[in-house]
Amino acid sequence: TSDDHAKMQWIHYFRNIIQCYQVVIEGWPNNIPFANLSKASSAIPDLEMLLRKWESGTTYWKAIDDAE
């Protein structure tokens, strides 16, 4: 986003992340609910897998335009 102070906001994700910064998360694993991770999953293997997906680029922020 080029905003060094941007923070993830689960509660208002659409408004505060997608609309504000025009980005979405691609590649989120199906077995982990798309929600605040402190509430969605406490399984260490799931969280480690999600971290590996971010580190490998399989899960990533995708820039979108107004049409999307």
C-alpha positions as CSV (number, residue, x, y, z in Angstrom):
1,T,0.0,0.0,0.0
2,S,3.1,2.2,0.5
3,D,1.5,3.2,3.8
4,D,3.9,2.2,6.5
5,H,1.3,2.6,9.2
6,A,-1.4,0.4,7.5
7,K,-2.8,-2.2,9.9
8,M,-5.0,-5.2,9.3
9,Q,-8.6,-4.6,10.3
10,W,-10.7,-7.7,10.4
11,I,-13.9,-6.2,11.5
12,H,-14.2,-3.7,8.7
13,Y,-11.9,-5.4,6.2
14,F,-14.0,-4.5,3.1
15,R,-14.2,-0.8,4.0
16,N,-10.9,-0.2,5.7
17,I,-8.7,-2.4,3.6
18,I,-10.2,-3.3,0.3
19,Q,-11.9,0.1,-0.4
20,C,-9.2,2.2,1.3
21,Y,-6.1,0.6,-0.1
22,Q,-7.5,-1.3,-3.1
23,V,-5.9,-4.6,-2.2
24,V,-7.3,-8.1,-1.3
25,I,-5.6,-11.2,0.1
26,E,-5.3,-14.0,-2.5
27,G,-4.5,-17.6,-1.6
28,W,-6.0,-17.8,1.8
29,P,-6.2,-21.5,2.8
30,N,-9.7,-22.9,2.8
31,N,-9.3,-24.7,6.2
32,I,-8.6,-21.5,8.1
33,P,-11.5,-19.1,8.6
34,F,-10.8,-15.6,7.2
35,A,-11.0,-13.8,10.5
36,N,-8.8,-12.5,13.3
37,L,-6.4,-15.4,13.8
38,S,-6.4,-15.0,17.6
39,K,-10.0,-16.1,17.4
40,A,-10.1,-18.2,14.2
41,S,-7.4,-20.8,14.9
42,S,-5.2,-21.8,17.7
43,A,-3.8,-24.9,15.9
44,I,0.0,-24.3,15.6
45,P,0.3,-26.4,12.4
46,D,-2.4,-24.3,10.7
47,L,-0.7,-21.1,11.7
48,E,2.7,-22.4,10.6
49,M,1.2,-23.4,7.2
50,L,-0.3,-20.0,6.8
51,L,3.0,-18.3,7.6
52,R,4.8,-20.5,5.0
53,K,2.2,-19.5,2.4
54,W,2.9,-15.8,3.1
55,E,6.6,-16.4,3.0
56,S,6.5,-18.3,-0.2
57,G,4.2,-15.9,-1.9
58,T,1.3,-18.4,-2.3
59,T,-0.8,-16.1,-0.1
60,Y,-0.3,-12.4,-0.9
61,W,-1.8,-9.0,-1.2
62,K,-3.2,-8.4,-4.7
63,A,-3.8,-4.8,-6.0
64,I,-7.2,-4.3,-7.5
65,D,-8.9,-1.6,-9.5
66,D,-12.3,0.1,-9.2
67,A,-13.9,-2.5,-11.4
68,E,-13.0,-5.4,-9.2
